[in-house]
Amino acid sequence: MVTYDSGGNHAETPRGGSVSRYLLSTDHKTIGLQYLWLALFSVFAGMAMSLVMRIHLAWPSVHLPFFSALGGTPERYALLPLLHGSLMVFFVLTAAPQLGFGNYFLPLQIGAREMAFPTLNLFSFWATVVSFFGIASAFLIAPQTGIALWVASVSLFCGAALCSAINFAVTTIDLRAQGMTLPRLPLTVWAWFINAILGMLIFSILLAACLCLLSDRFFSTQFFSALDLLASQPPSVAPDALLVLWQRLFWFFAQAEVYIAMLPCFGVVTHLIATFSRKPVWKERLVVLALCGVGLVGFCVWGQHVFSSGLNPLSPLVFSVLASSLGLPATILLVSWFATLWKGRIRFHTSLLFVLGFVSLFVSGGLSGILLAHTALTATAVAEDLVTGHFHLVMGVAATFAILGGLFFWFPKLFGRRLNEPLGKLHFWLTFAGVYCVFMPMHWLGLLSHAGKNPRANLAAIAAWIGPARSFITAGIVITVFAQGIFLFNFLWSLFRGEGVKECNPWRATTLEWSVALSTPSDDLGACEPIVYRGAYEFGVPGAAEDFIPQHVAPDRVAKAN
């Protein structure tokens, strides 16, 4: 199905004044940049909290002025991981690859002038900003009031994400340019589209669950409060039955949230590997099916974390088989990435380095997840560092590498300048070494209690290793944070003083976002809608003068080799 928007979807008329232009603009490029700025601020705030937590674990007696100002109570420290996780999951891993890059580039890559619902897009962004301030403020007030504010802010974020998901899905289906059939869509668009469908399913569930929880707190309902409701029930009813309902609804969202963060990254990684290896994506349609498989199966494995909450005894088998089946689409993606790189004319720009770092982290984190399938390991490791290391390696850090790869790649399009390559490569290698120095020792700490045939007999030896290991992890975090300082300097210097990019397509890419002049947020696709003649990855075409052919170049205008 192709819908051609013959001029009905006009670009926004620029408004006067900086406030109305940048804060109230419905232009998809402006909103995409605003999401990226929000994610950039959130990631540095989250890293600062991570550093504070590691210092507290490695050296508990160290005086932390920030905690002293808040009273330094255990409740305050317990809220810090909650705030760190909220900022990183909601405003970095969800916002940057989907809402930031997606808002900016999805219309450009399908040949549309704007998102399907521009005003709804603006509402979604400002609702996300309000939820950000609500979640951050929850840490600064009394815990009982703070948790209510946190739940309300998460509800607002879910509503905004649900609106954005609807906007993405309708834009992809209804506003594609003439000739942009489904097989010709770039894989980034496929990833954003599948992710939008998944987001509509899971954010609606979490939104309903959070609203019911708020109703219990403020209106004395009993959606999840079992005490009053079960008082009139027979003794056979479990006293925590309704509390388990909240747990199930939460994991219905939380397990699929992993793939909300990873699906756009899969699309970006595949797109960049093809561009920098100068080869078409290996088995492109199979990769599309793999992305669909990740979205579908990832939505169906919510019960693998609630085996002990009264599910049917056969459910662990079902959820385990579904979770294991995710290995098939993941393997297809990995094989496609390596096959595309094989014998390619690879250009080792910083973007590709971060993409290769993503592949390394994704494989390492995925293999470490096999350890958690062992029941004895899970029973002891849940309270330790193994799960933390696995989760951060396969989701948080890997996704961040994909986001950085996309930022280095699209920076010329976003700002008309290029990030410094030597500084970018220094940033990559320090970050790559730093995150392995942080999260691999966490795996080792989680497995340490299983050393030897009699783990209890080795408690003294284990305790002697824990302190130095945590100090080593803290040093790794310091290195990683220092590397991000290099990136921040590179980003700001390139933004204001960097070398301008004169050519429209500095990476010699094929997709439509590079077919127009380097844009400012108010630019559009030009006087007429583009017409698409081919797929998104036409590299190394026999008989062509160039090693690539853009999607919008007509067959009779392709320059022939002499």
Buried (B, 14 or more C-beta within 10 A) or exposed (E): EBEBBEEEBEBBEEBEEEEEBBEEBBBBBBBBBBBBEBBBBBBBBBBEBBBBBBBBBBBEEEEBEEBEEBEEEEEBBEBBEBBBBBBBBBBBBBBBBBBBBBBBBBBBBBBBBBBBBBEBBBBBBBBBBBBBEBBBEBBEEEBEEBBBBBBBBBBBBBBBBBBBBBBBBBBBBBBBBBBBEBEBBBBBBBBBBBBBBBBBBBBBBBBBBBBBBBBBBEEEBBBBBBEEBBEEEEEEEBEEBBBBBBBBBBBBBBBBBBBBBBBBBBBBBBBBBBBBBBBBBBBBEBBBEBBBBBBBBBBBBBBBBBEEBEBEEEBBEBBBEBBEBBEEBBEBBBBBBEBBBEEBEBEEBBBBBBBBBBBBBBBBBBEBBEBBEEEEBEEBBEEBBBBBBBBBBBBBBBBBBBBBBBBBBBBBBBBBBBBBBEBBBBBBEBBBBBBBBBBBBBBBBBBBBBEEEEBEEBEEEBEEBBEEBBBBBBBBBBBBBEBBEBBEEBBEBBBEEBEEBEEBBBBBBBBBBBBBEBBEBBBBBEEEBBBBBBBBBBBBBEEBEBEBBBBBBEEEEBEEEE
